[in-house]
Amino acid sequence: MYPHYCRTGFGYNLTSGVKKLIIINGVIFLFQLLGFNKFIGLFGLTPQAVYHQFMFWQIFTYMFLHGDVFHILFNMLALWMFGSEIEAVWGTNRLVRYYFLCGLGGGITTCLLSPTATIPSIGASAAIFGILVAYEMMFPHNIVLVFGIFPMQARHFVILFGVIELFACMRYTPDGIGHFAHLGGMVVGYLYLKNILTWGQITKFIEQTKKKKKQETREKKQVDLCLVKERVDVLLDKISSQGIDSLSKQEKEFLEKASQFIQKHEEV
């Protein structure tokens, strides 16, 4: 049983795991400030790229990128305030594993609920919302100062934010906030802590998704290959009956490209 008690403030110092996570996020954010924002397209979470270009690493890497100073400051402050106390009970390894699990859960939820999205999602917020759920389950009666002013029990605080994110997801307006990721981080964190969801299930889901998309791509290539061959056969018949000079410039270019395409994609 975790200690359930009421107190205000956060008396824990910066713990080891939380410190490392903050440093990692901070260093990567410095790289962004130095002009590496182009990496957002590669490492931010773009569901369409995950599905169609197999950029599955984005489900993990997006949580290390942030939009601006206030974005990372808010997330890292929340990580320290809530994560350090959790780590003091759980230990470093469990805290870090849980952090990444909730971040992955937020990324997967985003891909599932907005598969056609082309705007990258970034930030550690999904992991942070998962941390909030763990804090509420461990210390439901602790007092949290909302916006540093309004006192509220942790359980009411987390329920409030959960309801806000749920309604935001139901409305799904493009406000630039990853509501699906936030809600996904909370739900995955809750299911994990209730032993309903395990790391093995998450890994199995990702592997099955990869295999499914690869199979769909192979099938599409086979369809494209058949269509190209049909068009090539028509042009070859034209050459046989009318000569090579009967082909237009575009048809000749198509034959050249089709030859390369068939050679590349035809199964041996």
Order of alpha helices (4+ residues) and beta strands (2+ residues): alpha-alpha-alpha-alpha-alpha-alpha-alpha-alpha-beta-beta-alpha-alpha-alpha-alpha
